[in-house]
Amino acid sequence: MPEPIRSNLEGWVFGCDICQDVCPWSRFSKETAEERFEPREGVVEPRLREMVEMSQEEFSTRFRKSAIKRAKLAGLKRNALAVMKDSRDRRDRRDRRDRRDRREGGTRRQGD
């Protein structure tokens, strides 16, 4: 995945929540107690490593009747790997900056 795309994923592996946030029809939605709309176990916030190591069988079972299946297993793995790489890259840049600051005797405010 090209770096400009990868660096803009901002931790997202699949974008249904973003779609819900920006869809103009969502303003008409109402809270519901309907169980079919409750998040299913194993679907909300799965670990990146789990997604990367997931088999086709597990993917098909875990995301049965889920919009995530549209990404297909290969797409989900690609996105999970991209988020993992971007996280490592950010951490590496932060660590290099912190080492440089310590060498130079400077301090940096958190968030700078």
C-alpha positions in Angstrom: 0.0 0.0 0.0 1.5 3.4 -0.9 2.7 5.4 2.1 0.5 8.4 1.5 -2.6 6.1 1.8 -1.2 4.0 4.7 -0.3 7.1 6.8 -3.8 8.4 6.4 -5.6 5.3 7.6 -5.3 6.6 11.2 -5.7 3.1 12.6 -8.7 2.2 10.5 -8.8 -1.3 9.0 -12.3 -1.1 7.7 -14.5 2.0 7.3 -18.1 1.2 8.3 -18.0 3.5 11.3 -16.8 6.3 9.1 -19.6 5.7 6.7 -22.1 5.8 9.5 -20.6 9.1 10.8 -20.8 10.9 7.4 -23.9 9.4 5.8 -26.6 12.1 5.6 -29.3 9.4 6.2 -27.8 8.7 9.7 -29.4 11.9 11.0 -32.7 10.1 10.8 -31.6 7.1 12.8 -33.0 6.3 16.2 -31.7 4.3 19.1 -33.0 0.7 19.2 -33.0 -2.2 21.6 -33.1 -4.6 18.6 -30.6 -7.4 19.3 -29.7 -7.8 15.6 -28.1 -4.4 15.7 -25.9 -5.1 18.7 -22.2 -5.7 17.9 -21.2 -9.3 17.7 -18.5 -10.8 19.9 -15.2 -10.9 18.0 -16.2 -8.3 15.5 -15.7 -5.1 17.5 -12.0 -4.1 17.8 -10.3 -7.3 16.7 -6.6 -7.3 17.3 -4.5 -6.5 14.2 -2.3 -9.6 14.7 -5.5 -11.8 14.8 -6.6 -10.3 11.5 -3.2 -10.9 9.8 -3.1 -14.5 11.0 -6.8 -15.3 10.2 -7.7 -18.2 8.0 -10.3 -18.0 5.3 -12.6 -20.3 7.4 -12.3 -18.2 10.5 -12.9 -15.0 8.4 -16.0 -16.5 6.9 -17.4 -17.6 10.3 -16.4 -14.6 12.3 -17.7 -12.0 9.8 -20.7 -14.0 8.5 -23.5 -11.5 7.4 -21.1 -8.6 8.1 -20.2 -5.7 5.8 -16.5 -6.5 6.6 -16.8 -9.5 4.2 -16.9 -7.0 1.3 -13.2 -6.2 2.0 -12.5 -10.0 1.6 -9.8 -11.6 3.7 -6.9 -10.4 1.5 -8.1 -6.8 1.8 -8.6 -7.1 5.6 -5.1 -8.5 6.0 -3.6 -5.8 3.7 -5.2 -3.1 5.7 -4.2 -4.6 9.1 -0.6 -4.9 7.9 -0.6 -1.3 6.7 -1.9 -0.1 10.1 0.7 -2.2 11.9 3.5 -0.8 9.7 2.3 2.8 10.1 2.1 2.3 13.9 5.7 1.0 13.9 6.9 3.9 11.6 5.3 6.5 13.9 6.8 4.8 17.0 10.2 4.6 15.3 10.1 8.4 14.3 9.1 9.3 17.9 11.9 7.2 19.4 14.5 8.8 17.0 13.2 12.2 17.8 13.4 11.5 21.6 16.9 10.1 21.3 18.0 13.2 19.3 16.4 15.5 21.8 18.2 13.8 24.7 21.5 14.0 22.8 20.9 17.7 22.2 19.8 18.3 25.8 16.5 19.7 24.7 13.1 18.8 26.0 9.9 18.6 24.1 6.4 19.0 25.4 4.1 16.1 25.0 2.3 16.3 21.7 5.0 18.3 19.9 
